[in-house]
């Protein structure tokens, strides 16, 4: 069983919920008023940057993958000939 002090703390916490929810809701509304949608030019610019970046990473990883594949193939061939 919980002591009287613990029960009072629980009751106080439960009673504070509506005020905390109201405060949170007001904070969310205040922050949402600061949010703006990007312009069409901003959307195009960021999309272009993303596409170029993805292409660069794709080329980079393709090159790295090729060299790793060649290295592993060489190792398998080397040990196959030796064994």
C-alpha positions as a LaTeX table, in Angstrom:
\begin{tabular}{lrrr}
\hline
Residue & $x$ (\AA) & $y$ (\AA) & $z$ (\AA) \\
\hline
Unk1 & 0.00 & 0.00 & 0.00 \\
Unk2 & 1.14 & 3.50 & $-0.78$ \\
Unk3 & 1.69 & 5.93 & 2.04 \\
Unk4 & $-0.41$ & 9.07 & 2.46 \\
Unk5 & 2.41 & 11.24 & 1.09 \\
Unk6 & 2.71 & 9.06 & $-2.02$ \\
Unk7 & $-1.06$ & 9.13 & $-2.55$ \\
Unk8 & $-1.09$ & 12.94 & $-2.25$ \\
Unk9 & 1.75 & 13.18 & $-4.77$ \\
Unk10 & $-0.16$ & 10.98 & $-7.23$ \\
Unk11 & $-3.36$ & 12.99 & $-6.78$ \\
Unk12 & $-1.48$ & 16.25 & $-7.26$ \\
Unk13 & 0.15 & 14.92 & $-10.43$ \\
Unk14 & $-3.19$ & 13.77 & $-11.84$ \\
Unk15 & $-4.81$ & 17.10 & $-11.02$ \\
Unk16 & $-2.01$ & 18.93 & $-12.84$ \\
Unk17 & $-2.56$ & 17.05 & $-16.13$ \\
Unk18 & $-5.28$ & 19.31 & $-17.59$ \\
Unk19 & $-3.18$ & 22.43 & $-17.01$ \\
Unk20 & $-0.07$ & 20.75 & $-18.43$ \\
Unk21 & $-2.01$ & 19.60 & $-21.51$ \\
Unk22 & $-3.40$ & 23.09 & $-22.03$ \\
Unk23 & 0.07 & 24.60 & $-21.69$ \\
Unk24 & 1.51 & 22.07 & $-24.15$ \\
Unk25 & $-1.28$ & 22.78 & $-26.66$ \\
Unk26 & $-0.67$ & 26.52 & $-26.42$ \\
Unk27 & 3.08 & 26.01 & $-26.92$ \\
Unk28 & 2.40 & 23.89 & $-30.01$ \\
Unk29 & 0.08 & 26.54 & $-31.46$ \\
Unk30 & 2.68 & 29.26 & $-30.82$ \\
Unk31 & 5.40 & 27.28 & $-32.57$ \\
Unk32 & 3.16 & 26.30 & $-35.49$ \\
Unk33 & 2.51 & 29.98 & $-36.20$ \\
Unk34 & 6.24 & 30.32 & $-36.87$ \\
Unk35 & 6.26 & 27.53 & $-39.48$ \\
Unk36 & 6.29 & 28.54 & $-43.15$ \\
Unk37 & 6.01 & 26.42 & $-46.27$ \\
Unk38 & 8.95 & 26.54 & $-48.67$ \\
Unk39 & 8.60 & 28.40 & $-51.94$ \\
Unk40 & 8.56 & 26.56 & $-55.26$ \\
Unk41 & 12.10 & 27.81 & $-56.00$ \\
Unk42 & 13.35 & 26.44 & $-52.64$ \\
Unk43 & 11.73 & 23.06 & $-53.34$ \\
Unk44 & 13.36 & 22.89 & $-56.78$ \\
Unk45 & 16.77 & 23.91 & $-55.39$ \\
Unk46 & 16.78 & 21.39 & $-52.57$ \\
Unk47 & 15.47 & 18.63 & $-54.87$ \\
Unk48 & 18.28 & 19.35 & $-57.32$ \\
Unk49 & 20.86 & 19.18 & $-54.53$ \\
Unk50 & 19.46 & 15.85 & $-53.32$ \\
Unk51 & 19.47 & 14.31 & $-56.81$ \\
Unk52 & 23.05 & 15.42 & $-57.49$ \\
Unk53 & 24.22 & 14.19 & $-54.08$ \\
Unk54 & 22.57 & 10.79 & $-54.56$ \\
Unk55 & 24.20 & 10.47 & $-57.99$ \\
Unk56 & 27.64 & 11.34 & $-56.58$ \\
Unk57 & 27.28 & 8.79 & $-53.77$ \\
Unk58 & 26.07 & 6.15 & $-56.24$ \\
Unk59 & 29.16 & 6.62 & $-58.40$ \\
Unk60 & 31.41 & 6.61 & $-55.34$ \\
Unk61 & 29.95 & 3.39 & $-53.95$ \\
Unk62 & 30.02 & 1.75 & $-57.39$ \\
Unk63 & 33.74 & 2.47 & $-57.65$ \\
Unk64 & 34.43 & 1.24 & $-54.11$ \\
Unk65 & 32.33 & $-1.89$ & $-54.75$ \\
Unk66 & 34.25 & $-2.62$ & $-57.95$ \\
Unk67 & 37.64 & $-2.45$ & $-56.20$ \\
Unk68 & 36.47 & $-4.58$ & $-53.28$ \\
Unk69 & 35.03 & $-7.14$ & $-55.71$ \\
Unk70 & 38.31 & $-7.26$ & $-57.66$ \\
Unk71 & 40.30 & $-7.65$ & $-54.43$ \\
Unk72 & 38.16 & $-10.50$ & $-53.13$ \\
Unk73 & 38.21 & $-12.23$ & $-56.53$ \\
Unk74 & 42.01 & $-11.93$ & $-56.61$ \\
Unk75 & 42.25 & $-13.40$ & $-53.09$ \\
Unk76 & 40.02 & $-16.37$ & $-54.01$ \\
Unk77 & 42.01 & $-16.97$ & $-57.19$ \\
Unk78 & 45.33 & $-16.65$ & $-55.34$ \\
Unk79 & 44.38 & $-19.16$ & $-52.63$ \\
Unk80 & 42.76 & $-21.53$ & $-55.13$ \\
Unk81 & 45.99 & $-21.71$ & $-57.14$ \\
Unk82 & 48.07 & $-22.14$ & $-53.97$ \\
Unk83 & 45.83 & $-24.85$ & $-52.48$ \\
\hline
\end{tabular}
